[in-house]
Amino acid sequence: MDKVRVGIVGAGFVSHLHMNAYLRVAGVPIEVVAIADINKEQGEKFAAQYGIKQVYTDYRELLDNKDIDVVDVCVPNILHHRVCIDTAEAGKHIICEKPLTGYFGEDLDVDPMEVGKISRLDMYKGAVKNSQEILDAVARNNVKLCYAEDFVYAPPVLKAKRLLEASGGTILELRSEESHSGSHAKYARYWHQAGGGSLLRLGSHPLGLVIHLKQWEGMMKTGKPIGVRSVMADVANVTHTDVFRKTTGERWLVDEWHDVEDWATVVLTFEDGTKGLVLSNDITLGGIVNTLNIYANNNVIKVDMAANDAIKAYAPTTEVFGDEYISEKVQTKAGWSFPSPDEDWMRGYPQEIQDFMEAVYHDRDPVSNQILGHEVVRVTYAAYLSAEQGKRIDLAELDASLKK
Ligand SMILES: NC(=O)c1ccc[n+]([C@@H]2O[C@H](COP(=O)([O-])OP(=O)(O)OC[C@H]3O[C@@H](n4cnc5c(N)ncnc54)[C@H](O)[C@@H]3O)[C@@H](O)[C@H]2O)c1
């Protein structure tokens, strides 16, 4: 291969993050040759902004383009399953945004507005089936699947891994969180489009990270990844409570959730008996929270991928800094703020795309792959089941009971 040729499907929010990361790839010859978006204007605007030669409105035309080696799937969650399988069948490598897939009520004859009421056991079965079908298509066609979990690549996380390795310590507990004041995307409000609420949409990042870290620890120590044994979870709609609804004044939090949760907490027990705590909610003011705390037998490491104080800035009103970006989801630029010098870098987007391009060019596995993506889907929907039933769910027992 003389260079890696990429086609992006979807020209929305995350595609810009990916595109800026492609522009930073070093040491591997690459080119983004095409973009596909059902919204023609959106696709054309994106192509013009980044000098992309080919624009399609149907992603299947992009798959027919023989020049393309890798398809970057940046469309809403509900489309990941179909687009990933079609890409694998076209013999092209896949980059898939998180979550790998989910359950959207697509196999049942139900009112889309009622999908959130489907039993969580049926959802678990449906989501795992969707995910397994992607894995099967990837294996059948001998292509790579790069699972775009940027937390795995964030420089503070890589430093934490080096510290852990140097310490020789054993991870006893991992606590990780992604929370903010709520997604403004309309589709995020409906289960039939989003596949879940804050747990799936935000929680897939911290969940992916803690699952990855225990897998990595196991590989480092014994050559065998440490998986998740059981989950115990609770989910809620805090903005649907009377105490929230009766509040007066400006509403800073998104509160138009139809049938998805805006708050979730998951306790994980790993196969070695150690613990994980994953938090994700849409009720957090003050900017996005992206954290990881590692409690080991001989050290503690606290990672903050969002907030940092390399720059402290003060302005008496929010207008002073005009259009200059501060950091994700802060409500105001007034008062003291902590502008992020390079948010993409801190979160691992350029490093993730660099790894994916190298993996394809040098024909090796990416660090974040389909196995991690699949495990996040499995644990997320087991967590929904736990929250529904109010009890701990043992994953091996659950899968065994479904095989009977
Ligand atoms: N890793 C991250 O930090 C991160 C951040 C945001 C979103 N995401 C993920 O990225 C994905 C996209 O989210 P987004 O925020 O960019 O959404 P978005 O709504 O901003 O963009 C999605 C784009 O896909 C296009 N689209 C829809 N159906 C299509 C089809 N059939 N063919 C081609 N294009 C189609 C839409 O027109 C839109 O331009 C989601 O899976 C989301 O979970 C990840």
The ligand as an SDF file (V2000), in Angstrom:
LIG
                    3D

 44 48  0  0  0  0  0  0  0  0999 V2000
  -15.7340   10.0810   20.5580 N   0  0  0  0  0  0  0  0  0  0  0  0
  -16.3940   11.1650   20.8840 C   0  0  0  0  0  0  0  0  0  0  0  0
  -15.9620   11.9370   21.7200 O   0  0  0  0  0  0  0  0  0  0  0  0
  -17.7120   11.4510   20.2260 C   0  0  0  0  0  0  0  0  0  0  0  0
  -18.2610   12.7320   20.3170 C   0  0  0  0  0  0  0  0  0  0  0  0
  -19.4790   12.9660   19.6660 C   0  0  0  0  0  0  0  0  0  0  0  0
  -20.1070   11.9680   18.9650 C   0  0  0  0  0  0  0  0  0  0  0  0
  -19.5420   10.7230   18.9170 N   0  0  0  0  0  0  0  0  0  0  0  0
  -20.1960    9.6410   18.1540 C   0  0  0  0  0  0  0  0  0  0  0  0
  -20.1260    9.9600   16.7670 O   0  0  0  0  0  0  0  0  0  0  0  0
  -21.3080    9.5580   16.0850 C   0  0  0  0  0  0  0  0  0  0  0  0
  -21.8940   10.7680   15.3540 C   0  0  0  0  0  0  0  0  0  0  0  0
  -22.2150   11.7480   16.3050 O   0  0  0  0  0  0  0  0  0  0  0  0
  -22.1920   13.3130   15.9130 P   0  0  0  0  0  0  0  0  0  0  0  0
  -22.2680   14.0440   17.2140 O   0  0  0  0  0  0  0  0  0  0  0  0
  -21.1000   13.6050   14.9850 O   0  0  0  0  0  0  0  0  0  0  0  0
  -23.6070   13.4220   15.1730 O   0  0  0  0  0  0  0  0  0  0  0  0
  -24.0960   14.5840   14.1760 P   0  0  0  0  0  0  0  0  0  0  0  0
  -25.5680   14.5450   14.2170 O   0  0  0  0  0  0  0  0  0  0  0  0
  -23.4010   15.8590   14.4740 O   0  0  0  0  0  0  0  0  0  0  0  0
  -23.5730   14.0800   12.7470 O   0  0  0  0  0  0  0  0  0  0  0  0
  -24.0490   12.9190   12.1280 C   0  0  0  0  0  0  0  0  0  0  0  0
  -24.0020   13.1250   10.6190 C   0  0  0  0  0  0  0  0  0  0  0  0
  -24.3850   11.9030    9.9980 O   0  0  0  0  0  0  0  0  0  0  0  0
  -25.1910   12.2190    8.8780 C   0  0  0  0  0  0  0  0  0  0  0  0
  -25.9970   11.0610    8.4980 N   0  0  0  0  0  0  0  0  0  0  0  0
  -27.1270   10.5930    9.0760 C   0  0  0  0  0  0  0  0  0  0  0  0
  -27.5640    9.4910    8.4250 N   0  0  0  0  0  0  0  0  0  0  0  0
  -26.6710    9.2420    7.4460 C   0  0  0  0  0  0  0  0  0  0  0  0
  -26.5530    8.2470    6.4440 C   0  0  0  0  0  0  0  0  0  0  0  0
  -27.4640    7.2740    6.3240 N   0  0  0  0  0  0  0  0  0  0  0  0
  -25.5030    8.2960    5.5980 N   0  0  0  0  0  0  0  0  0  0  0  0
  -24.5740    9.2920    5.6850 C   0  0  0  0  0  0  0  0  0  0  0  0
  -24.6530   10.2680    6.6100 N   0  0  0  0  0  0  0  0  0  0  0  0
  -25.6660   10.2490    7.4830 C   0  0  0  0  0  0  0  0  0  0  0  0
  -26.0260   13.4090    9.3330 C   0  0  0  0  0  0  0  0  0  0  0  0
  -26.5620   14.1260    8.2380 O   0  0  0  0  0  0  0  0  0  0  0  0
  -24.9790   14.1940   10.1250 C   0  0  0  0  0  0  0  0  0  0  0  0
  -24.2990   15.1230    9.3090 O   0  0  0  0  0  0  0  0  0  0  0  0
  -22.2280    8.9670   17.1590 C   0  0  0  0  0  0  0  0  0  0  0  0
  -22.1170    7.5680   17.1140 O   0  0  0  0  0  0  0  0  0  0  0  0
  -21.6700    9.4890   18.4640 C   0  0  0  0  0  0  0  0  0  0  0  0
  -21.8520    8.5820   19.5370 O   0  0  0  0  0  0  0  0  0  0  0  0
  -18.3650   10.4640   19.5240 C   0  0  0  0  0  0  0  0  0  0  0  0
  1  2  1  0
  2  3  2  0
  2  4  1  0
  4  5  1  0
  4 44  2  0
  5  6  2  0
  6  7  1  0
  7  8  2  0
  8  9  1  0
  8 44  1  0
  9 10  1  0
  9 42  1  0
 10 11  1  0
 11 12  1  0
 11 40  1  0
 12 13  1  0
 13 14  1  0
 14 15  2  0
 14 16  1  0
 14 17  1  0
 17 18  1  0
 18 19  2  0
 18 20  1  0
 18 21  1  0
 21 22  1  0
 22 23  1  0
 23 24  1  0
 23 38  1  0
 24 25  1  0
 25 26  1  0
 25 36  1  0
 26 27  1  0
 26 35  1  0
 27 28  2  0
 28 29  1  0
 29 30  1  0
 29 35  2  0
 30 31  1  0
 30 32  2  0
 32 33  1  0
 33 34  2  0
 34 35  1  0
 36 37  1  0
 36 38  1  0
 38 39  1  0
 40 41  1  0
 40 42  1  0
 42 43  1  0
M  CHG  2   8   1  16  -1
M  END
$$$$
